[in-house]
Amino acid sequence: MDDQFVVERSEPIAYTTWQAGGLPAKVEAARDELSDCVACPRDCGVDRLADEEGVCRIGRLARVTAAFAHGGEEDCLRGWRGSGTIFFGSCNLRCVFCQNWDISQGPAGRECTDEELAALMLDLQTVGCHNINLVTPEHVAPQVVEALAIAVPHGLRIPVVYNTSAYDALVSLQLMDGLVDIYMPDFKFWEPETARRLARAKDYPEVVRIAIQEMHRQVGDLVVDSGGLARRGLLIRHLVMPGQTDEAAAIFGWLAEEVSEDTFVNIMAQYRPEHRVPGSDRYADIGRRPNSDEIRAAYRAATDAGLWRFDERGI
């Protein structure tokens, strides 16, 4: 690792915000978002404080499907004791190939109050996890703020990872400024028509570009401590999909030109046909795993764009 991306351990940013007295205003803003919901780009406008539901089908309380020390995340997150992963139920996208469709396409999991969600975070810290890894938080960003406002004063002192599809509202990301240490968005599609057909969100590429630039503005390029654990910054995931080599190249080119050539990237090769794809003529083009040529092409496109920092378990 280049020395310029190695830092001494420091307190997570949410602790600094708490010390400065900034958490109560964050909570108030979070509840305002829920009252006329603009927590994600769907802008449903429902009153989630009154338990109304919009596209995500989540009302006042977030739903959690699992919370555990995850040993399968990027090396800089999982370390040797695991990443403290909290999986949220439901999602604001409708990806036809979703590999977690059983929890993302409906209100799965158990409802958690802000106190219960804070307790999960503190429990994961107690068992030794290196960070709190919030998976699919886009639609429950306000509830995450409420939980952090409880967990941090009660001793949460490990970095917070925002693990997202990147279909995030700018207002929610601005709310997260001063709370999130590590942003880990997935940039899936470049073409609006691809996003419409496969995720029911034609505006996905535009939303993601705005979101990633805001994330980078907040936390910068990924930095790690002397043990190789991520402390702060941006980590991009890209899932290689069959037949989308040109879109991958466009994504990597944009990242290098408009974000940073020092962006840390995980090129993921584990796509498999799931959910609505198997046996469907409509989605026959993605009805297979990516082949080795497509995976190598994605990696070449990234390096050709000038990107050079990759997950060690990548290609």
C-alpha positions as CSV (number, residue, x, y, z in Angstrom):
1,M,0.0,0.0,0.0
2,D,1.3,3.4,-1.0
3,D,2.3,5.3,2.2
4,Q,0.1,8.3,1.2
5,F,-3.0,6.1,1.8
6,V,-1.9,4.9,5.2
7,V,-3.0,6.8,8.3
8,E,-2.7,6.6,12.1
9,R,-5.8,5.3,13.9
10,S,-8.1,8.1,14.9
11,E,-11.6,8.4,16.3
12,P,-14.5,7.7,13.8
13,I,-16.1,10.8,12.4
14,A,-19.4,10.2,14.1
15,Y,-17.6,10.5,17.5
16,T,-16.2,13.8,16.4
17,T,-19.7,15.0,15.3
18,W,-21.1,13.9,18.7
19,Q,-18.3,15.7,20.6
20,A,-19.1,18.9,18.6
21,G,-22.8,18.6,19.6
22,G,-23.9,17.9,16.0
23,L,-26.1,14.8,16.5
24,P,-29.4,16.3,17.7
25,A,-29.7,18.4,14.5
26,K,-29.0,15.3,12.4
27,V,-31.8,13.5,14.2
28,E,-34.3,16.3,13.6
29,A,-33.4,16.5,9.9
30,A,-33.8,12.7,9.7
31,R,-37.3,12.8,11.0
32,D,-38.2,15.7,8.7
33,E,-37.1,13.4,5.8
34,L,-39.5,10.7,7.0
35,S,-42.5,12.9,7.5
36,D,-42.8,13.6,3.7
37,C,-40.4,10.9,2.6
38,V,-37.6,12.0,0.3
39,A,-35.1,9.5,1.9
40,C,-34.3,8.0,-1.5
41,P,-34.7,9.1,-5.2
42,R,-38.1,7.6,-5.4
43,D,-39.5,10.7,-3.6
44,C,-42.6,8.9,-2.5
45,G,-43.8,11.7,-0.2
46,V,-45.5,9.4,2.2
47,D,-45.5,10.1,6.0
48,R,-43.4,7.3,7.3
49,L,-43.5,8.8,10.8
50,A,-47.1,7.7,10.7
51,D,-46.0,4.3,9.4
52,E,-47.1,4.9,5.8
53,E,-45.2,3.0,3.1
54,G,-43.9,3.9,-0.3
55,V,-41.9,2.0,-2.9
56,C,-39.6,0.4,-0.3
57,R,-42.5,-0.9,1.7
58,I,-40.8,0.2,5.0
59,G,-42.7,2.4,7.3
60,R,-41.5,4.0,10.6
61,L,-39.1,1.3,11.6
62,A,-36.2,-0.2,9.7
63,R,-36.2,-3.9,9.3
64,V,-33.1,-6.0,9.9
65,T,-32.7,-9.5,8.4
66,A,-29.3,-10.3,9.9
67,A,-26.5,-8.9,11.9
68,F,-23.2,-10.7,12.3
69,A,-19.4,-10.6,11.9
70,H,-19.0,-11.0,8.1
71,G,-15.8,-12.8,6.9
72,G,-16.5,-12.4,3.2
73,E,-16.2,-8.7,2.6
74,E,-13.2,-6.9,1.2
75,D,-9.9,-7.6,3.0
76,C,-9.7,-4.1,4.3
77,L,-13.1,-4.4,5.9
78,R,-13.2,-8.0,7.2
79,G,-9.7,-7.9,8.7
80,W,-9.2,-10.9,11.0
81,R,-12.3,-10.4,13.2
82,G,-14.9,-9.7,10.5
83,S,-17.0,-6.7,9.4
84,G,-20.0,-6.0,11.7
85,T,-22.6,-6.4,9.0
86,I,-26.2,-5.3,9.4
87,F,-28.5,-6.4,6.5
88,F,-31.6,-4.2,6.1
89,G,-34.8,-5.7,4.6
90,S,-36.3,-4.3,1.4
91,C,-34.7,-2.1,-1.2
92,N,-35.6,0.9,-3.3
93,L,-34.4,-0.8,-6.5
94,R,-36.2,-3.7,-8.4
95,C,-33.2,-5.5,-9.9
96,V,-34.5,-8.5,-11.8
97,F,-31.3,-10.4,-11.1
98,C,-31.0,-9.6,-7.4
99,Q,-29.0,-12.2,-5.6
100,N,-30.6,-11.3,-2.3
101,W,-34.1,-11.0,-3.7
102,D,-35.6,-13.0,-0.8
103,I,-34.8,-10.1,1.6
104,S,-34.6,-7.1,-0.8
105,Q,-37.9,-7.4,-2.7
106,G,-40.2,-7.3,0.3
107,P,-40.4,-6.2,3.9
108,A,-38.3,-9.1,5.3
109,G,-36.7,-9.2,8.7
110,R,-37.8,-7.9,12.0
111,E,-38.6,-4.3,12.8
112,C,-36.1,-2.5,15.0
113,T,-36.5,0.6,17.0
114,D,-33.6,3.1,17.1
115,E,-32.6,1.7,20.5
116,E,-32.6,-1.9,19.2
117,L,-30.6,-0.9,16.1
118,A,-28.1,1.0,18.3
119,A,-27.8,-2.1,20.5
120,L,-27.0,-4.3,17.5
121,M,-24.1,-1.9,16.5
122,L,-22.7,-2.0,20.1
123,D,-23.0,-5.8,20.2
124,L,-21.0,-6.1,17.0
125,Q,-18.3,-3.8,18.4
126,T,-18.3,-5.9,21.6
127,V,-17.5,-9.2,19.7
128,G,-14.6,-7.5,18.0
129,C,-15.8,-6.4,14.6
130,H,-13.6,-3.8,12.9
131,N,-16.5,-1.7,11.7
132,I,-20.3,-1.4,11.4
133,N,-21.3,-2.3,7.8
134,L,-24.7,-1.1,6.9
135,V,-26.0,-3.1,3.9
136,T,-28.8,-1.6,1.7
137,P,-29.3,1.5,3.9
138,E,-30.6,3.8,1.1
139,H,-34.3,3.7,2.2
140,V,-33.6,3.7,5.9
141,A,-30.9,6.4,6.1
142,P,-33.0,8.5,8.6
143,Q,-33.4,5.5,10.9
144,V,-29.6,4.9,10.8
145,V,-29.1,8.5,11.9
146,E,-31.4,7.9,14.8
147,A,-29.6,4.8,15.9
148,L,-26.1,6.3,15.6
149,A,-27.3,9.2,17.7
150,I,-27.8,6.6,20.5
151,A,-24.9,4.2,19.8
152,V,-22.1,6.8,19.7
153,P,-22.8,8.4,23.1
154,H,-23.0,4.9,24.5
155,G,-19.5,4.0,23.3
156,L,-19.5,3.1,19.6
157,R,-16.0,3.8,18.4
158,I,-15.5,1.8,15.2
159,P,-15.8,3.1,11.6
160,V,-19.2,3.2,10.0
161,V,-19.5,1.7,6.5
162,Y,-22.3,2.8,4.2
163,N,-22.7,-0.2,1.8
164,T,-25.1,0.9,-0.9
165,S,-26.4,0.4,-4.4
166,A,-25.7,4.1,-4.7
167,Y,-29.3,4.8,-5.6
168,D,-29.2,7.4,-2.8
169,A,-30.9,10.8,-2.4
170,L,-28.4,13.6,-2.2
171,V,-30.3,15.0,0.9
172,S,-29.8,11.6,2.7
173,L,-26.1,11.6,1.8
174,Q,-25.7,15.2,3.1
175,L,-27.4,14.0,6.3
176,M,-24.8,11.2,6.5
177,D,-22.0,13.8,6.3
178,G,-20.2,13.6,9.6
179,L,-21.5,10.1,10.4
180,V,-20.1,7.8,7.8
181,D,-16.4,7.0,7.6
182,I,-16.4,4.6,4.5
183,Y,-18.8,4.7,1.6
184,M,-19.0,1.5,-0.4
185,P,-21.3,2.1,-3.4
186,D,-21.9,-0.3,-6.3
187,F,-22.0,1.3,-9.7
188,K,-24.0,-1.2,-11.7
189,F,-25.1,0.4,-15.0
190,W,-24.0,3.2,-17.3
191,E,-26.9,3.4,-19.7
192,P,-30.3,4.6,-18.6
193,E,-32.2,2.1,-20.7
194,T,-30.2,-0.8,-19.0
195,A,-31.1,0.6,-15.6
196,R,-34.7,0.9,-16.6
197,R,-34.9,-2.6,-17.9
198,L,-33.0,-4.4,-15.2
199,A,-33.6,-2.3,-12.1
200,R,-36.8,-0.3,-12.8
201,A,-34.8,3.0,-12.3
202,K,-34.0,4.8,-15.6
203,D,-32.4,7.6,-13.6
204,Y,-30.0,5.3,-11.8
205,P,-26.8,6.3,-13.7
206,E,-27.4,10.0,-13.2
207,V,-28.3,9.5,-9.5
208,V,-25.3,7.4,-8.9
209,R,-22.9,9.8,-10.5
210,I,-24.2,12.6,-8.2
211,A,-24.1,10.3,-5.2
212,I,-20.6,9.1,-5.7
213,Q,-19.2,12.6,-6.2
214,E,-20.9,13.6,-2.9
215,M,-19.5,10.6,-1.2
216,H,-16.0,11.4,-2.4
217,R,-16.4,15.0,-1.4
218,Q,-17.1,13.9,2.2
219,V,-14.5,11.2,2.7
220,G,-12.0,11.3,-0.1
221,D,-9.9,8.4,-1.4
222,L,-9.7,5.3,0.8
223,V,-7.1,5.3,3.5
224,V,-6.1,2.4,5.8
225,D,-4.2,2.0,9.0
226,S,-0.9,0.2,9.4
227,G,-2.8,-3.1,9.8
228,G,-4.5,-2.6,6.4
229,L,-7.9,-1.9,7.8
230,A,-10.0,0.8,6.1
231,R,-10.4,3.9,8.2
232,R,-12.0,6.4,5.9
233,G,-12.8,7.0,2.2
234,L,-14.5,5.7,-0.9
235,L,-14.5,2.1,-2.1
236,I,-16.3,1.3,-5.3
237,R,-17.8,-2.0,-6.2
238,H,-18.7,-3.0,-9.8
239,L,-20.4,-6.3,-10.5
240,V,-19.3,-7.7,-13.9
241,M,-22.4,-8.7,-15.8
242,P,-22.6,-10.6,-19.1
243,G,-22.6,-8.5,-22.2
244,Q,-21.9,-5.2,-20.5
245,T,-18.3,-4.7,-21.2
246,D,-18.8,-1.3,-22.8
247,E,-20.8,-0.1,-19.8
248,A,-18.1,-1.2,-17.4
249,A,-15.5,0.7,-19.4
250,A,-17.7,3.9,-19.3
251,I,-18.0,3.6,-15.5
252,F,-14.3,3.1,-15.0
253,G,-13.5,6.0,-17.3
254,W,-15.8,8.3,-15.4
255,L,-14.4,7.3,-12.1
256,A,-10.9,8.1,-13.2
257,E,-11.8,11.4,-14.8
258,E,-14.5,12.8,-12.6
259,V,-13.7,11.3,-9.2
260,S,-10.1,10.2,-8.7
261,E,-7.6,7.9,-10.4
262,D,-6.8,6.8,-6.8
263,T,-10.3,5.4,-6.3
264,F,-10.2,2.0,-4.7
265,V,-12.2,-0.5,-6.8
266,N,-13.5,-4.0,-6.3
267,I,-14.3,-5.7,-9.6
268,M,-16.7,-8.5,-8.7
269,A,-17.0,-11.6,-10.7
270,Q,-19.7,-13.4,-8.7
271,Y,-22.7,-12.5,-10.8
272,R,-25.1,-15.4,-11.3
273,P,-28.6,-15.6,-12.8
274,E,-31.1,-15.2,-9.9
275,H,-34.6,-14.0,-9.1
276,R,-36.5,-13.3,-12.4
277,V,-33.7,-14.2,-14.8
278,P,-33.5,-18.0,-14.8
279,G,-35.6,-19.4,-17.6
280,S,-36.7,-16.0,-18.8
281,D,-36.6,-15.1,-22.6
282,R,-36.9,-11.5,-21.7
283,Y,-33.6,-11.6,-19.7
284,A,-31.8,-14.2,-21.7
285,D,-28.9,-11.8,-22.3
286,I,-28.0,-12.0,-18.6
287,G,-29.0,-15.6,-18.1
288,R,-25.5,-16.8,-17.6
289,R,-22.4,-16.1,-15.6
290,P,-19.8,-13.7,-17.1
291,N,-17.1,-15.5,-18.9
292,S,-13.4,-15.1,-18.3
293,D,-12.9,-12.8,-21.3
294,E,-15.6,-10.4,-19.9
295,I,-14.0,-10.4,-16.5
296,R,-10.5,-9.7,-17.9
297,A,-12.0,-7.0,-20.2
298,A,-13.4,-5.2,-17.2
299,Y,-10.1,-5.3,-15.4
300,R,-8.3,-4.0,-18.5
301,A,-10.9,-1.2,-18.9
302,A,-10.2,-0.2,-15.3
303,T,-6.4,-0.1,-15.7
304,D,-6.7,1.6,-19.1
305,A,-8.7,4.3,-17.5
306,G,-5.9,4.9,-15.1
307,L,-7.4,3.2,-12.0
308,W,-4.8,1.2,-10.1
309,R,-6.1,0.4,-6.6
310,F,-8.0,-2.9,-6.5
311,D,-9.2,-5.3,-3.8
312,E,-6.5,-7.9,-3.3
313,R,-8.9,-10.7,-3.9
314,G,-10.0,-9.2,-7.2
315,I,-8.9,-10.4,-10.6
